[in-house]
Amino acid sequence: MPEVIDNPSLHRFELPVDGRVAFSEYVLTDGVLTVRHTEVPKELEGRGVGSQLARGVLDHARAQGWKVIPRCPFVNAYMTRHPEYDDLRA
């Protein structure tokens, strides 16, 4: 299973799968990660790639001690469905 990678030069987390890249764009300010937009290529839809990406972003934020503002509707919905990430909400 591929790993979620932080690409700070593009301000996004990336998940490469089958030659495509799903990503979540973010802004990081003073230890608060604002997730602005998530995109999963059409070819990868329906395979759990978005959920894997969201989980990787949130796990990375937790490991860094960051709080999260999920402006992206997908990540917000993921956090709502997974209350184990409630402590990350800014």
Secondary structure as GFF3:
##gff-version 3
##sequence-region A 1 90
A	DSSP	beta_strand	5	7	.	.	.	ID=ss1
A	DSSP	beta_strand	12	17	.	.	.	ID=ss2
A	DSSP	beta_strand	20	29	.	.	.	ID=ss3
A	DSSP	beta_strand	32	39	.	.	.	ID=ss4
A	DSSP	three_ten_helix	42	44	.	.	.	ID=ss5
A	DSSP	alpha_helix	49	64	.	.	.	ID=ss6
A	DSSP	beta_strand	67	70	.	.	.	ID=ss7
A	DSSP	alpha_helix	73	81	.	.	.	ID=ss8
A	DSSP	three_ten_helix	83	88	.	.	.	ID=ss9
###
